[in-house]
Amino acid sequence: MTRSRAAEPRRPAGASAPAIRVEAPAKVNLYLHLLGRRADGLHELDSLIAFAGVGDSLAVEAAPAGCLTLTIDGPFADRLAPAGNSDTDDNLVLRAARLLAEACGGGDRFGAKIRLTKRLPVAAGLGGGSADAAAALRALERLWGVDPGPERRQAITRALGADVPVCLAGRPAFVGGIGERLAPVPPLPQAHLVLVNPGVPLPTAAVFGARTGAFSEPARFDEAPSGAAALARLLAARRNDLTRPALNLAPAVGAVLAALGEAPGCLLARMSGSGATCFGLFAEAAAAAAAARAIAAARPGWWVRPAPLLAHDGGGQGK
């Protein structure tokens, strides 16, 4: 006797498909060495990038072909669109959508309504715009049922910015070149972060432009840290080469580093990317949460968030 499969519930006539939702977690440069400057003015780098369990989110829905719209909400929406809910043509999310559409047959063939919930500070060294663009690519590939292939996908990410390739990969990686070369890292231990931004935007180009002095050597490692303390020791032998120029442009970065470094249980305090966000590394979630509460209470104007270090996968999978 054969068994018939239970009929799947049908969507009522006229009902729209549910939105595809993806996360865009904050990227964190656990270390960042600048190896030199190329003839085109861009810097070769060596960095260990991981992700934190806090970030922006996107939802995409079907729209008529040729119609791409972006609506922004969330606590930092007004930093991207003055009215908070207005479309903005130059946002990286829309640029990513247009590039993907062109790579897969032309912009007039695809449409989408995109909603970005902006929870991360802007120009903060957390790769927020890059994470949003990467999340848009993941979501729209699913919505449109397209696969541009590795070469076209790589060309899209390179056109969008240095952090987009690692954000699209969504897992910890050693990053080289100008951001396009990714290499696997040894397994990272369970650890927790406190992210702190003093409310001072630091444009990446300005920080790189203010850098002076000698360049660094690559600093990758092969051993898997046995715990958060071992990871902190490895990172302490490395640095963020953009810290000094960031401090010169935004002295508040120094206050953030001091506040994190003084927090009980903080194993390492360091700036992420081009700043001004800094992170504290903690072994225990409770210690990170306590530090975040104390810093937020002492500095009510600062953005402060505790979050787990996403040691294996930076998320971004649809819900």
N, C-alpha and C positions, 0 to 999 in steps of 0.2 A: 504494500500500500504506500502510495506517495503522499507526502505532506505538502499542503499548499502553504506558501508564505503569507503571513499576515499582510494585508494591504496597508501601505503607508498612508498616513493621513494626508489628505490633499489640501493645498492652500486654497482658501475661498477665491472665487473668481474676482479678479480686479485687485486682489491683495498684492502688495509689493513684497519682494524678497527681503528677509531680515538683513540689517546692516552687518557688514564684516568689520569686526573690531580688532585692533592690534595695539600692542603696547610699544612705546618708544623709550626704552630705559636710558637713563643718563650714562654716558661713558665717563670713565675715570682713568686718567693717565697715572698709573702707579709709579712709573718713572718716565722721564722724557729727556733724551739726550739729542742735541743737535750736532750732526757730524760734519756739516759743511754747507756751503751755499753754491747752488748751481748757477750757470751762466744766465738762466732766465730769471734769477732772483729768488727762486724757491729754495727751501732748505731741505736737505736730506736729514732724516731723523731715524732714531732708534727708540722705540717706546714700547712699554707693556701697557696695553689697554684692557681694562675689564669693565664690567657694568654693575650698576647699583640697582637695587630693587625699588626704585622710585623714578618717575619720569612722566612724559606726556602720553597721550593716547589719541588714536584716530579711529573714526568710523567712516566707512565708505558705503554708498548705496548707488544703485543703478540710476542713470539719467539718460535722456535722449542723446543719440550720437552727436558728437561735436560740442556737447555742453559739459564743461568742466567748471565747477564752482567750489570755493573753499569758504567755510564759515569757521571762525575762531572764537572759542570761549575759554573759560578757566582764569585763574588768578593773574596770569601774565598776558592775557589776550590783548590788553591795551598797548603793550609794547610792540605788537606786530600789526595791529589794525586799530586805528584810533577810535573807532566806534565799538570795538569789542566784538561785534557780530558782522562786520563788513568784509566782503571779499578783498583779497589783496593779491595783485597780479605778480609781484616779484617774490612771493614766498617760495622757499625751496620745495615745499610740498607740491605746489602747482607746477613748478619747473620739472620736478621728477615725473609728475603725471604726463606732462606734454612730451617729455623725452621718451618715456615708455611707449606712449601712443604712436609717436613717429617711428620708433624702432620696430613696431609691430604692425605697420601697415598704413599709418596716417592718422592725424588727429581728428579727422572728420568721421572716423569709424567708431570712436569710443566716446563715452560720456560717463560722468560720475559726480555725485554730490559728496563732498568730503567735509567732515567736521573734525577740527583739531582742537583738543582740549590741552591748553598750554599751562603746565604746572611748573616747568623748570624756568629759572631766570634766563634772560636773553643775554647773549655776549658774556657768558659766564664760565667758559672753559669746560662745559659738560657736554658739548656736542649736541645740544638740543635740536638745532635746525637740521643737522646731519641725521640724527636719530629719527626725526620726523620724516625726512625725505626717504630714508631707508624703509620706515614703516609703511609709507605710502606705496612704495614699489611692491612690497610684499602683499599688501592688501589689494592693490589694483591688479596684480597678476592673477590673483584668485577671482576677483570680481569679473574681469574680462576674459578669463580662461586663456591667458597667453603665456608664452615662455620665450623671451627674447634670445635665450641661449647665453652661454658664458661670455663670449666676446662682446656682444652688444650690451649685456648687463654691465660688464666691466667698463665699457665706454661711457655708459650712462652715469655710473657712480663717479668716475673720474671727472666728468663734466660738472658734477654737483658739488664736489669738495673733498678735501683730503680725508675727513673722518667718515665719509659715507661708506666706503668699502668695508671697514671693520664694523660699522653699525649694521650694515646689511648682513654680514656674517653672523652677528649676534652672539659671539662667544669670545672669551679672552684670547688675545693674540699678541704676538710680537709684531710690531708694525714698522716697516722700513720704507725706503724711497721717500716719496712725499705723501705717503699714506696708502699707496696702492699695493704694496707688497706685504702680505700677511703670512705669518708662520705660526705653527702651533706652539703652545706653551706647556710646560709640565703641569700636572694637576695642581690647582690652587686649593688651599685649605679653606674650611669654613671660617669666615671672619665677618666683621660688621663695620660699617662706616658711619661717620657723622659728616654730612655735607653742610658747609656753611658758606654763604655768600653775603658780603656786607652791603649789597645793594648798589654796587658801583660797577657799571658795565665796562668791560675791557675789550675793545675790538682787537681781534687776533692780529690784523695787519700792523696795528700800532705797537703791539708788544714785540712782535718779531722785528719791527723797524728800530726799536730801541735797544736791541741786543747788541752787545759789543764783546770783544775779547776772543780768546781761543775757543776752538770747537772741542767737542768731546769724542770719546771712543765708544764703540758699541759695548753694551753691557748685558747681553743676554745670558741666561743661566740654564743649566740642564737639570739641576736637582729639583725634585718636588718638595716644597717646604712642608715640614711635618705638622705645622700648626700656624696660627696667626702670629705668634712671637717669632717663629723662624722666618715667616714671610717678611715681617717688619725688619729683621736683621738684614735680609737680602736687599730690601729696598733702601735701607739706611746707607748701604754702600754705593747707592746710586743717587740721582737727584732729578730735579726739574730745572733744566737750563734756562727756562723763561722766568724763573722766580725773581731774579734781580731786576730785569727790566720791568716786570709787572709791579714790583714794589716801588720803583721810581715813578711809575705812572699813577699808581693807586696805593698810597701808604697804608690804607685800611687793610690790605692783604696781610701786613705784618701783625696787625691786631688780631686778625682771624687766626693766624698760625699760632700766636701766643695763647689765645683762648683755648684752642684745641690741645696744644701741647701741655697745658696745665690741668687738663681734665683728668680725673682719676681713671686709670685703665687705658689711657691712650698710648698705644705702642709706637705711633709714628704720626706726625702731622706734616702735610705736604700740599702744595698747590696742584690743582689739576689743569692740564692743558695750558692755555694762555691766561688762565684766571678769569675773574677774581675768586672763583669758588675754590675752597680748600677742603681737604678731607682729613679726618682722623681715623686711624685704623684701630679697631678694638677686637679683643678675642670673644667677648660675650655681648649678647644682645642687650642684656640689662644694663651693662656699663655704658653702652652706646646711647641707650634711651635716656639714662640719667644725665649723661653729658649734654645731650641735645636739650633736655629740659632746662638745665642750669644755664647754658649759653643763651638760649632763647629768652629766659627770664632776665638775664643781665643785659642783653642787647636786643630789645624788642623790635628794632628796625631791621635786624638781620633775618635772612632766610635760613632756617636751620631744619635739617631733616635727618633722622637716623634711618638707615637702610641696610639690609644684608648685602654683602658682596656676592654677586651672582657668579660663582666660581666656575660654572660649567656652561651655562647658556644665558645669554642676555635677554631671553624672552622674545617678544615680538610675534609670537604665534597667535593666530586668530582665535577668538573665543566664540 
